[in-house]
Amino acid sequence: MAEDMPDPISFDLTTSPGHLLHRAQQFAADRFGEAVATSGLTQRQFAVLSATHAREGLTQTQLVMATGIDRSTLAELVARMVRNGLLVREKLADDARANAIHLSEHGRQLVEGATVGAREADAAILGALPISKRKSFLKMLKRIASTLESGEASEKRARDLAKEKTKKKKAKIKAQAQAATPD
C-alpha cells in the first residue's frame, strides 16, 4: 500500500458517535446498577415501572412509546413482571386485545425506592460534565431520541399503509372471485 494512502479499514473509535454513545451507555448502566442494586431492577424494568407509576393504566403499546422498548421485548418483560408480582394486567372493556398495565403494591414500593437510586445515577452521569454543558447535553440526547421515535412512527405508518393495501387487494380479489363464480 502506498504511504500517502490512508488505511481503508482504519477507524478511530475516539471520534465515533456510535462507539462513544455505547461507552456512555456502559457508564450510565454501571451507575444505575450500583445505585439501585438492592432493588434488583434492570434499567428496562425500572423504565416500565416508572412509566406505569407516572400514568397508571397505560396499554402495552403506550408503554412502548413511553419507554422506547421494542414491542416484543416489552411484551416479554411485562409478562415476566406480572409473574413476579410487580405489575397487574387488566383487560380493557373496549378492546379485548389490549391490556391496561398497573403497578402492584410490591411494584409501587420497588419503583419508589429505586427512583432515589435512579436520580443518584443520573446525577453521577451529569457530574461527568461541566455544569454549563449539562442542559445542552440533555437537549441533544432528547433530540437523538425524538429522531429515533419519529423514524419509528414513520415506519409504523408505512407498515400500516402496506397492511391496508394488502387488505384491500385481498378484498378486491375475493369480490372478483365471487363475481366470477356462477350461482
Buried (B, 14 or more C-beta within 10 A) or exposed (E): EEEEEEEEEEEEEEEEEEEEEEEBEEBBEEBBBEBBEEBEBBBBBBBBBBBBBEEEEBBBEBBBBBBBBEEEEBBEBBEEBBEBEBBBBEEEEEEEEBBBBBBBEEBBEBBEEBBEBBEBBBEBBBEEEEEEEBEEBEEEEEEEEEEEEEEBEEEEEEEEEEEEEEEEEEEEEEEEEEEEEEE
